[in-house]
Amino acid sequence: MYSIDRFEEYISIDELMNEYFDFRFTYSKCRECPGFAQTWSCPDFDFDPACFWRKFSRFHLIVDRVSNTDLKDADEAQQRLFAEKKRFDAQLLEIEKTIPGSYALAAQECVKCEKCARLSGHPCIHPEVMRYGPEAIGIIAVKLVEDKLGLSVQWSDGESVPDYYLLIGGVIEP
C-alpha cells in the first residue's frame, strides 16, 4: 500500500506574480515537452497569462506527494501517477465548484480526451473539465513548492523510480 500526503498553502496573487511568475521561462520549458501544443491546456494561448492571473486575488496551492516506495519499475510509477492525477484533478474541480468565481489548476496538462480536438483545429469539447497547469500559465512550480512547502521535486530518467512524485495544482480564488 502506498501513501499520498497532501500539502496546502495560500499565496496572494501579488506575491505569486512577483516571486514565481515567469511566462517566458515556463514557455521555453513547455516547448521542450514532446506534448507541446497537443492539448488546449498547453501554450500557445489566445490570452495573456499575466492578465489571466490578475483577475484573481489568491492562489490556494495544493500538492499531493504520491509515494513510489513499493514500486520497482518506472512504468508502474508512471501508471500510478496517471491514475492519481485523474483523482487529484477531479478533486480540484470539486473545490472549484464550492467557491464562486474560482478556477482550478490541474496537475500538468489536460488528459480528458484520448486525442485533443486542438489537433484537428476544433475547440475544446470538454471546457467544463479542461484546466491549465500552473506551469503552462507561467508559474515556476518547482521553486514555488520548494519555497512554500519545503518539498523537492523528484524526476525519473525513464528507468529509475523516484521515492515520490508531486502532483502540483490548486485553485485560484477571487
C-alpha positions, 0 to 999 in steps of 0.5 A: 500500500502506498501513501499520498500526503497532501500539502496546502498553502495560500499565496496572494496573487501579488506575491505569486506574480512577483516571486514565481511568475515567469511566462517566458521561462515556463514557455521555453520549458513547455516547448521542450515537452514532446506534448507541446501544443497537443492539448488546449491546456498547453501554450500557445494561448489566445490570452495573456497569462499575466492578465489571466492571473490578475483577475484573481486575488489568491492562489490556494496551492495544493500538492499531493506527494504520491509515494513510489516506495513499493514500486520497482519499475518506472512504468508502474510509477508512471501508471500510478501517477496517471491514475492519481492525477485523474483523482487529484484533478477531479478533486480540484474541480470539486473545490472549484465548484464550492467557491464562486468565481474560482478556477482550478489548476490541474496537475500538468496538462489536460488528459480528458480526451484520448486525442485533443480536438486542438489537433484537428483545429476544433475547440475544446469539447470538454471546457467544463473539465479542461484546466491549465497547469500552473506551469503552462500559465507561467508559474515556476512550480518547482521553486514555488513548492520548494519555497512554500512547502519545503518539498523537492521535486523528484524526476525519473530518467525513464528507468529509475523510480523516484521515492515520490512524485508531486502532483502540483495544482490548486485553485485560484480564488477571487 
